[in-house]
């Protein structure tokens, strides 16, 4: 008999959501996390934005799971008293040449079933946000921000309330097939080998390394990892200029450097996209020059010296510079041929918004 029904590697928002979905169904679950706290990786270094689902291609996992996940997320946050602000978003054209790009987003949002979207001319956009420079904008009333760590704590609480366990300082050292399903090796100060019927790899930047440590996992099904660094700058010495999220038209490989007012009222800008060779969270102050140029396109009143380096995150991208942005990759038994195993790759934005839906999707694929 197995020690657990399911072992989940990674205690970020997606890994915890997978464990939550399984625990709700009565499964005995164990989440192992190499760091000393939950959500210490990608989940701790993002924009904490709740995306509506406008940006993602027709039929993609991102399009479907973002919309499903966003709807489920607001319900979860409300039920668990986790702080959030459905502040809305404006995707802004600052000149006529940018209008076609946001028109395409409007059409994509309609295809994706995104509710609460309307077209604004420049005057209507400025009536909502007087400091904004815009010739047109797309308003998304379902977009917002949340307390990501509060959300993950609520997920952990639900897992434990359903009899599950989250163990920290417990790195994944590999797995082999066993009569029960999988034998999982856990490292750290107290190494152990445990048995489980099902194994889920939700390790963010470590997903590829974890997959390669699984006996029998096809190496050709491990996608190449690219480190997509995102730098953030904060506004100092001035009040937050906008109440809504402000986004430019998307850029190749990302959604573009945007504005948000966080739950504490601080104005933050980012992320940009900088491909790097390794995990590196230092911010080069010289990057502020590009931020000033980008931000002044929609907020001309930004003063010199008002931006200070804030923090950086690394996105687990499956595409490199100049390549098209891909979809989430969910490697399930139908794809790799190993029963009871799901590996998640490239879970970047909108992974946080999609997390509850990803957990449900993984659970369904394990049930097949």
C-alpha positions as CSV (number, residue, x, y, z in Angstrom):
1,X,0.0,0.0,0.0
2,X,1.3,3.5,-0.9
3,X,2.2,6.0,1.7
4,X,0.2,8.6,-0.2
5,X,-2.3,8.8,-3.0
6,X,-0.4,11.8,-4.5
7,X,2.9,13.6,-4.0
8,X,3.2,17.1,-5.4
9,X,6.6,18.6,-6.0
10,X,6.5,22.4,-5.5
11,X,4.6,24.5,-3.1
12,X,3.9,27.5,-5.3
13,X,0.4,28.6,-6.2
14,X,0.0,25.9,-8.9
15,X,1.4,23.0,-6.9
16,X,-0.7,23.9,-3.9
17,X,-3.8,24.2,-6.2
18,X,-3.1,20.7,-7.5
19,X,-2.9,19.4,-4.0
20,X,-6.0,21.2,-3.0
21,X,-8.0,19.7,-6.0
22,X,-6.9,16.2,-5.1
23,X,-7.4,16.6,-1.3
24,X,-10.9,17.9,-1.9
25,X,-11.6,14.6,-3.7
26,X,-10.5,12.6,-0.6
27,X,-6.9,11.8,-1.8
28,X,-4.1,11.7,0.8
29,X,-1.6,14.3,-0.5
30,X,1.9,15.3,0.4
31,X,3.5,18.5,-1.0
32,X,7.3,18.7,-0.9
33,X,9.0,22.1,-1.3
34,X,12.8,22.6,-1.4
35,X,12.6,26.1,0.0
36,X,12.0,27.1,3.7
37,X,8.6,28.6,2.9
38,X,5.7,28.2,0.5
39,X,5.6,30.3,-2.7
40,X,9.3,31.3,-2.5
41,X,9.9,31.0,-6.2
42,X,7.9,32.4,-9.1
43,X,4.8,32.8,-7.0
44,X,6.6,35.3,-4.8
45,X,8.0,37.4,-7.6
46,X,5.2,38.4,-9.9
47,X,2.7,41.2,-10.4
48,X,-0.1,39.6,-8.3
49,X,-2.4,40.4,-11.2
50,X,-5.7,38.6,-11.8
51,X,-5.9,38.4,-15.6
52,X,-9.2,38.4,-17.4
53,X,-8.0,36.2,-20.3
54,X,-7.8,38.6,-23.3
55,X,-4.3,37.9,-24.4
56,X,-4.2,34.2,-25.2
57,X,-4.6,32.3,-28.5
58,X,-7.9,30.6,-29.4
59,X,-8.0,27.0,-28.1
60,X,-4.9,27.3,-26.0
61,X,-4.7,26.1,-22.4
62,X,-3.8,29.6,-21.4
63,X,-7.0,31.0,-22.8
64,X,-9.3,28.3,-21.3
65,X,-7.6,27.9,-17.9
66,X,-7.1,31.6,-17.4
67,X,-10.9,32.3,-17.8
68,X,-11.9,29.3,-15.7
69,X,-9.2,30.0,-13.1
70,X,-10.1,33.7,-12.8
71,X,-13.7,33.0,-12.1
72,X,-12.8,30.3,-9.5
73,X,-10.1,32.5,-8.0
74,X,-12.4,35.4,-7.1
75,X,-14.8,33.0,-5.5
76,X,-12.0,31.4,-3.5
77,X,-10.5,34.7,-2.4
78,X,-13.9,36.0,-1.2
79,X,-14.8,32.8,0.7
80,X,-11.4,32.7,2.4
81,X,-11.2,36.4,3.2
82,X,-8.0,36.9,1.1
83,X,-7.4,40.5,0.1
84,X,-8.0,41.4,-3.5
85,X,-9.1,44.4,-5.6
86,X,-11.1,43.9,-8.8
87,X,-9.8,47.3,-9.9
88,X,-10.1,46.7,-13.6
89,X,-7.6,47.2,-16.4
90,X,-7.1,49.6,-19.3
91,X,-5.1,48.4,-22.3
92,X,-4.0,51.6,-23.9
93,X,-3.2,52.8,-27.4
94,X,-1.1,56.0,-27.0
95,X,-1.1,56.6,-30.8
96,X,-3.2,55.6,-33.7
97,X,-0.8,53.0,-34.9
98,X,-1.4,51.0,-31.7
99,X,-5.2,50.8,-32.2
100,X,-5.1,47.6,-34.4
101,X,-3.3,45.7,-31.6
102,X,-5.9,46.4,-29.0
103,X,-8.7,45.8,-31.5
104,X,-7.2,42.3,-31.9
105,X,-7.2,41.8,-28.2
106,X,-10.9,42.9,-28.1
107,X,-11.7,40.2,-30.7
108,X,-9.6,37.6,-28.9
109,X,-11.4,38.4,-25.6
110,X,-14.7,37.8,-27.3
111,X,-13.5,34.4,-28.7
112,X,-12.2,33.4,-25.3
113,X,-15.5,34.2,-23.5
114,X,-14.1,37.1,-21.4
115,X,-16.8,39.1,-19.9
116,X,-16.7,42.8,-18.8
117,X,-14.8,44.1,-21.8
118,X,-15.7,47.4,-23.6
119,X,-14.1,49.8,-26.1
120,X,-13.2,53.3,-25.0
121,X,-12.2,56.3,-27.0
122,X,-9.5,58.6,-25.7
123,X,-11.9,61.0,-23.9
124,X,-13.7,58.1,-22.2
125,X,-10.4,56.6,-21.1
126,X,-9.2,59.9,-19.7
127,X,-12.5,60.4,-17.9
128,X,-11.7,57.2,-15.9
129,X,-8.0,58.0,-15.4
130,X,-7.3,61.8,-15.9
131,X,-3.5,61.5,-16.0
132,X,-3.6,58.9,-18.8
133,X,-2.5,59.6,-22.3
134,X,-4.6,57.5,-24.7
135,X,-6.2,57.8,-28.1
136,X,-8.2,54.6,-27.3
137,X,-8.3,51.9,-24.7
138,X,-9.8,48.5,-24.0
139,X,-11.4,48.3,-20.5
140,X,-11.5,44.9,-18.7
141,X,-13.6,45.2,-15.5
142,X,-12.8,41.6,-14.5
143,X,-9.0,42.2,-14.1
144,X,-7.6,42.9,-10.6
145,X,-4.9,42.3,-8.1
146,X,-4.6,39.9,-5.1
147,X,-2.5,39.1,-2.1
148,X,-0.7,36.1,-3.6
149,X,0.9,34.9,-0.4
150,X,-2.4,35.2,1.5
151,X,-3.9,33.1,-1.3
152,X,-1.3,30.4,-1.0
153,X,-1.6,30.3,2.8
154,X,-5.4,29.8,2.3
155,X,-4.6,26.9,-0.1
156,X,-2.2,25.4,2.4
157,X,-4.9,25.7,5.1
158,X,-7.4,23.9,2.9
159,X,-4.9,21.1,2.1
160,X,-4.2,20.5,5.8
161,X,-7.9,20.8,6.7
162,X,-8.5,17.9,4.3
163,X,-5.7,15.8,5.9
164,X,-2.9,16.7,3.5
165,X,0.7,17.7,4.5
166,X,3.0,20.4,3.2
167,X,6.7,19.8,4.0
168,X,9.4,22.5,3.6
169,X,13.1,22.1,3.1
170,X,12.4,18.9,1.3
171,X,13.9,18.8,-2.2
172,X,12.9,16.3,-4.8
173,X,15.8,14.0,-5.6
174,X,14.2,11.7,-8.1
175,X,11.6,8.9,-8.6
176,X,11.4,5.4,-10.0
177,X,8.5,3.2,-10.9
178,X,7.2,0.8,-8.2
179,X,4.5,-1.7,-7.7
180,X,2.3,0.9,-6.1
181,X,3.1,3.6,-8.6
182,X,6.1,5.7,-7.8
183,X,8.9,5.7,-5.3
184,X,10.0,9.2,-4.5
185,X,13.3,10.2,-3.0
186,X,13.2,13.3,-0.8
187,X,16.5,15.0,0.1
188,X,17.3,17.6,2.7
189,X,18.4,17.3,6.4
190,X,16.2,14.1,6.8
191,X,16.3,12.2,3.5
192,X,13.5,9.7,2.9
193,X,12.0,7.5,0.3
194,X,8.2,7.4,0.1
195,X,5.7,5.6,-2.1
196,X,2.8,7.2,-3.9
197,X,0.2,6.3,-6.5
198,X,0.5,9.6,-8.4
199,X,3.3,12.1,-8.8
200,X,2.9,15.7,-10.0
201,X,5.9,17.9,-10.9
202,X,5.0,21.6,-10.4
203,X,8.5,22.9,-9.7
204,X,8.6,26.1,-11.8
205,X,12.1,26.8,-12.8
206,X,13.1,23.4,-11.5
207,X,10.5,21.4,-13.5
208,X,12.9,20.3,-16.2
209,X,15.6,19.1,-13.7
210,X,12.9,17.2,-11.8
211,X,11.6,15.5,-14.9
212,X,15.1,14.4,-15.9
213,X,15.4,12.8,-12.4
214,X,12.4,10.6,-13.0
215,X,13.4,7.1,-14.2
216,X,11.9,6.4,-17.6
217,X,10.7,9.9,-18.4
218,X,11.3,10.5,-22.2
219,X,14.1,13.1,-22.5
220,X,12.6,14.4,-25.8
221,X,9.5,15.5,-23.9
222,X,11.4,17.8,-21.6
223,X,11.2,21.2,-23.2
224,X,14.2,23.6,-23.2
225,X,14.1,26.1,-20.3
226,X,14.7,29.8,-20.9
227,X,15.1,32.3,-18.0
228,X,12.9,35.3,-18.7
229,X,13.8,37.9,-16.1
230,X,11.3,40.6,-15.3
231,X,12.5,43.7,-13.5
232,X,10.2,46.0,-11.5
233,X,10.6,49.6,-10.5
234,X,8.5,51.4,-7.8
235,X,7.3,55.0,-7.8
236,X,8.7,57.2,-4.9
237,X,7.8,60.6,-3.8
238,X,4.4,60.7,-5.4
239,X,0.9,59.2,-5.1
240,X,-0.1,56.4,-7.3
241,X,-1.4,58.1,-10.5
242,X,-4.0,55.5,-11.6
243,X,-6.5,53.3,-9.7
244,X,-6.7,50.7,-12.5
245,X,-4.1,48.5,-14.0
246,X,-2.6,50.2,-17.1
247,X,-1.2,48.0,-19.9
248,X,0.4,48.8,-23.2
249,X,-0.3,46.6,-26.3
250,X,1.5,43.3,-25.8
251,X,5.1,42.9,-26.9
252,X,6.7,39.8,-28.5
253,X,7.0,37.2,-25.8
254,X,5.3,39.1,-23.0
255,X,2.4,41.4,-22.1
256,X,4.6,44.5,-21.8
257,X,5.7,46.7,-19.0
258,X,2.6,47.7,-17.1
259,X,1.4,49.8,-14.1
260,X,-0.3,48.6,-11.0
261,X,-1.2,50.1,-7.7
262,X,-0.7,47.3,-5.1
263,X,-2.9,46.6,-2.2
264,X,-0.9,48.9,0.0
265,X,-1.3,51.8,-2.5
266,X,2.2,51.7,-3.9
267,X,2.6,52.3,-7.7
268,X,4.8,49.7,-9.4
269,X,5.9,49.2,-13.0
270,X,7.0,46.1,-14.7
271,X,7.9,43.5,-15.6
272,X,10.0,44.1,-18.7
273,X,11.6,41.0,-20.4
274,X,15.3,40.3,-20.2
275,X,16.6,36.9,-21.1
276,X,19.3,35.7,-18.8
277,X,21.4,32.6,-18.4
278,X,20.7,31.8,-14.8
279,X,18.6,32.9,-11.8
280,X,19.7,36.5,-11.1
281,X,17.4,38.8,-9.1
282,X,19.7,41.9,-9.0
283,X,18.2,44.9,-10.8
284,X,20.5,47.1,-12.9
285,X,19.4,50.7,-12.1
286,X,20.4,51.6,-15.7
287,X,17.3,49.8,-16.9
288,X,15.3,52.7,-15.5
289,X,15.9,54.6,-18.8
290,X,13.8,52.2,-20.8
291,X,11.1,52.2,-18.1
292,X,10.9,56.1,-18.2
293,X,10.5,56.0,-22.0
294,X,7.9,53.2,-21.8
295,X,5.8,54.7,-19.0
296,X,5.8,58.2,-20.3
297,X,4.0,57.0,-23.4
298,X,0.9,56.5,-21.2
299,X,1.9,58.8,-18.3
300,X,3.7,61.8,-19.5
301,X,3.8,63.4,-16.1
302,X,6.3,60.9,-14.7
303,X,9.1,63.0,-13.1
304,X,12.8,62.3,-13.5
305,X,14.2,60.4,-10.5
306,X,10.9,59.1,-9.4
307,X,11.6,55.4,-10.2
308,X,13.6,53.2,-7.8
309,X,14.6,49.5,-8.3
310,X,12.0,47.3,-6.6
311,X,12.4,43.6,-7.2
312,X,12.8,41.0,-10.0
313,X,11.4,37.7,-11.0
314,X,12.3,34.9,-13.4
315,X,9.7,33.3,-15.7
316,X,10.2,29.7,-16.8
317,X,9.8,30.4,-20.5
318,X,9.7,27.7,-23.1
319,X,10.7,30.2,-25.9
320,X,13.9,32.2,-26.4
321,X,14.5,35.7,-27.8
322,X,12.6,36.3,-31.0
323,X,10.6,33.1,-30.8
324,X,6.8,33.1,-30.4
325,X,5.4,32.7,-26.9
326,X,4.1,29.2,-26.3
327,X,1.3,27.6,-24.3
328,X,1.4,25.9,-20.9
329,X,2.7,22.3,-21.3
330,X,1.0,19.6,-19.2
331,X,2.7,16.3,-19.8
332,X,0.3,13.6,-18.8
333,X,0.3,9.8,-19.1
334,X,-1.3,10.0,-22.6
335,X,1.7,12.1,-23.7
336,X,4.6,10.4,-22.0
337,X,3.3,6.9,-21.4
338,X,3.9,6.7,-17.6
339,X,0.8,6.2,-15.6
340,X,0.2,8.3,-12.5
341,X,2.6,11.1,-13.5
342,X,2.0,14.7,-14.6
343,X,4.7,17.2,-15.3
344,X,4.0,20.9,-15.7
345,X,6.4,23.1,-17.8
346,X,6.3,26.7,-18.7
347,X,3.8,27.8,-16.1
348,X,4.4,31.5,-16.3
349,X,1.7,34.2,-16.6
350,X,-1.2,33.7,-16.4
351,X,-0.3,30.8,-14.1
352,X,-1.3,32.5,-10.9
353,X,-4.7,33.4,-12.2
354,X,-5.1,30.0,-13.8
355,X,-3.9,28.0,-10.8
356,X,-7.2,26.6,-9.5
357,X,-8.2,25.6,-13.0
358,X,-4.8,24.0,-13.6
359,X,-5.3,22.0,-10.4
360,X,-8.6,20.7,-11.7
361,X,-7.1,20.0,-15.1
362,X,-4.3,18.0,-13.7
363,X,-6.6,16.0,-11.5
364,X,-8.9,15.1,-14.4
365,X,-5.9,14.0,-16.5
366,X,-4.8,11.7,-13.7
367,X,-8.2,10.2,-13.5
368,X,-8.2,9.1,-17.1
